[in-house]
Amino acid sequence: MSSSVDATSTSLAEDLQDLQLDRPAKGLKSVEELEKLTVDEHLSDIERSVYLLSSGQEVQRISVIHNLPDLLRDTESHDECMRRVVPKVREVLHLAQTDMQLAATSAFLQILQKNLVPIQNYSQTFLQTILNSVDSKDPDVASAWLDTLLDVIDLLPKEVIKKEILGSAISKGQLAQSVQSRLACCRILGKISTKFEPFVIKKEILPVVQSLCQDVDYEVRGCMCRQLDCVARGLGLEATKSAILPELVELTNDEECHVRIAGLETVVNILSLLDAETCGTTIIPLVCKICQQAVQAEDATLPVVATQLGKLCHGIADNLTDEQKQWFIDFYKKLCHVGLEKNKASSRVTTPVIDKDRGGSKESDLTDIFELEDKLVECRKNSAFNFPAMVLFCGAKQFKPDLHVTFTHLCKDPHFMVRKTISGGFHEVCKLLGNSANLIQSDLVALLKDESIEVLKGVVSNMPAILDCYMSSGSNHTVSESKSGPLSDIIPAFLASENAVFTSNNWRLQEMLMNNLSCLNKCYSSENIYNKVIPILRQKLLKARALPVKVAAARSLLKLTRKVKKREQRDEIFHGLIHEFCHARKCYLRNVFVDICRIVIELYSKKFFKETFYEYLLELHTDSVPNIRLNLCSILPDLKRLLILPTDRGLLQQLDACVRKLLVAEKDKDVTDGVQSALEELDKIHIPMQSMTRRNLFEQDLEDQKKEEEEKLLLDNEEKEMKKEEEAAEKKKGDKRNLVSAKKGSENGSSSKIPGPRKGSRAGLSGSNSTTKKFLYPSHIAPEDGKDLSKTKIVSPAPTPGKSPGNKVQVNSNISKASTGDSNINKKRVSSPKLSRLPLYNSNPNLHPGRPSSPSLIPIKASTTSSTNKTIKATRGSGIPAPGSAGTRRASVPTISTSRRGSLSGQLPTEVTPKAKGSNGALTPSIKERKKSR
């Protein structure tokens, strides 16, 4: 019995399911039943769409309408969709909700834009639905369909517009229609006026336009007034002067403020269409009248006048006399000071008014006062927005007498919105002023010192353009400590704005400031960049909270470091980055080091990165924090792209060892996935050979070569400057010696008449007329001018432990290089060792023990024979670097013979003993000479 009941119930359930599939179900009670109906393999897309439009839920119907363009795009289902789905959609839209209506507006427009349906079919189906839906009672739905209709008009040919739309639009503009229909008619007529010929517009559209301009509802008059611009362009100049201008003049004098505002905006838009005569006789007097009425009434038209004044003056500038031009400039000044006069401020103070009849007191309406103040502030704000246009109107030459004071007032306006607006257009004013931009230097400094973040944002965001204007003006190109100019005041204020910016939570403004600091490399000296700008960037790189701010600070820091001239300063910056970030105790700083390396790869040459940051970056693969190892994995492919074989074979081995260790020892799942993805990308990268790169230079290689040449040029310039400084110091020292010698000669009463030594002779070596004792010195040591070498003390240093004493002599500091007349003696200065061009290589000699140290002086062996006779032996000691050492050359000591005056021989005597003199100054013969004479 029970089995028969179960079988009966099962068959009934199957019959019900079949019935549900055959006819639409009206009330779906469960999700399972809905899925059986909607997700059925036996139903096609067209059948499912029809079923859901008939019986589906609201969200399912919206989905079908959204997918309607896709159904029409399919060629197989196109005809069936137009036959079954589109009629169903039009039927559903009559009672559809707002969401479905909005979905249909978008779908119908896409169908026409993508040409999914022929124009004839579209006008018979979709266009009729659009025209009917424009009259919807829901204002939001009607506005959406009206916007769709206006977009469709641009895509339809004029024949279809004239046949399907023009008649409907004219009928909507009749006085018997609702205000909503007449407003729609105004917008449709303005849109289709540019589609037809002038005679069609004059015959069928112009009468309706004139009727709507005289409509009883002010909204209709205002809406039609805004469309007069399009109608005038369709009609032409002559018809506009006779038919449109009278209506426009009347609308600008309308009793409603809304209509007058629309009239002023239309006047501005129609200026380009009118000729000079019409502008001079009609438009200019009309505009002057509107401006005067707005200032007197201080109503809602005043902010609009301030907004449109820039375009208005620019449009009629060619038709103005000098007096009229000055009138508009003076009127603009009034707009910039509206609401700041003391008398008006006192008149707006609220005072209690006593009502004697009611025996009470009441205050004036505060709301009206606040609204008036807001209008006046908005007027000044709009005037500040139009300031660049007014500068263009009056000219840069007339800026100082006409607008300079007004500009200063706007920069110091009590309301921050006015200052914000003027700061946003400051760079445009600078460009227009050109060489006269120095006039507004103090105003820029005042804006940079403003407390409002919104004001600072306008200046800081455009600071590169502002500095370029000052640089191009030719005032001064760089700022040094000893040079004063506009930039010497602007840049410190720009740097000081960092304090106010970082007190706020606007990290986007902080990022913008850090990025814009890099523009100082064009106008700031290398020393100022290193001492004033780079410390700020390094501090924010360490302490800024937002990561984008840190990255921006790092980018600006590395850009400015390329402009630092001194190698020691660059080395200090790079050492600081490695020490403070790569070896930092805090993990987030070590993570930032990876981002710094990305920027270095982008800005610097491959060679520089490989020799400076490569090995330090790979050290992070052993970091204890997984996020750092994960971030490192993302940069590994970039490291492989830097390598060139066979030069970088060792670096490639280090990279392979790093990846191998991460693959074997990594336990974190995310890092493991990152290593696997990096490994896949690494396998795709081919390392070029050095010979191939020389033959085939790609765009990236050329760019890298350019970066490397810039780095070499920076080092070469540094060497040249060092040589210039040395030459200048030597010249200064020589001038000082000449001055001292001249002073001594003047003290003696007369200059010496003793002739100098002849060319090729060495003074004091031999000769019967020698009156002072002279000693031989090595070629790199020469006595100073005016020194008596007979009194020069040569002190023998104390013996060094582990070395033979008595070998070297310390020469007194007063012995230096002197310019004697020995031009035939070959003097070779011991050159300093050639340093590497790599900053980190030269910074710490302990890292490179194989690098030669600075050469020492040539040791001099001294021996004393008596208190009056002193001899010096110059020998080639072991202190001279070997010839094979990098960047050094053996200093050559010339051999000098004393056989006769001025003679040179190939051997240097080991000892030279001057002859003794008698009391009368005559030379005393030696013992050997006495024996020979006997």
Secondary structure, 3 states (H helix, E strand, C coil): CHHHHHHHHHHHHHHHHHHHHHCCCCCCCCHHHHHHHHCCCCCCHHHHHHHHHHHCCHHHHHHHHHCHHHHHHCCCCHHHHHHHHHHHHHHHHCCCCHHHHHHHHHHHHHHHHCCCCCHHHHHHCHHHHHHHHCCCCCHHHHHHHHHHHHHHHCCCCHHHHHHHHHHHHHHHCCCCCCHHHHHHHHHHHHHHCCCCCHHHHHHHHHHHHHHHHCCCCHHHHHHHHHCHHHHHHHHCHHHHHHHHHHHHHHHHCCCCHHHHHHHHHHHHHHHHHCCHHHHHHHHHHHHHHHHHHHHHHCCCHHHHHHHHHHHHHHHHHHHCCHHHHHHHHHHHHHHHCCCCCHHHHHHCCCCCEEECCCCEEECCCHHHHHHHHHHHHHHHHHHHHCHHHHHHHHCCCCHHHHCHHHHHHHHCCCCHHHHHHHHHCHHHHHHHHHHHHHHHHHHHHHHHCCCCHHHHHHHHHCHHHHHHHHHHCCCCCCECCCCCCHHHHHHHHHHHHHHHHCCCCCHHHHHHHHHHHHHHHHCECHHHHHHHHHHHHHHHHHHCCCHHHHHHHHHHHHHHHCCCCCHHHHHHHHHHHHHHHHCCCCHHHHHHHHHHHHHHHHHCCHHHHHHHCHHHHHHHHHCCCHHHHHHHHHHHHHHHHCCCECCCHHHHHHHHHHHHHHHHHCCCHHHHHHHHHHHHHHHHCCCCEHHHHHHCCCHHHHHHHHHHHHHHHHHHHHHHHHHHHHHHHHHHHHHHHHHHHHHHHHHHCCCCCCCCCCCCCCCCCCCCCCCCCCCCCCCCCECCCCCCHHHCCEECCCCCCCCCCCCCCEECCCCECCCCCCCCCCCCCCCCCCCCCCHHHHHCHHHCCCCCCCCCCCCEEEEECCCCCEEEEECCCCCCCCCCCCCCCCCCCCCCCCCCCCCCCCCCCCCCCCCCECCCCCECCCHHHHHHHC
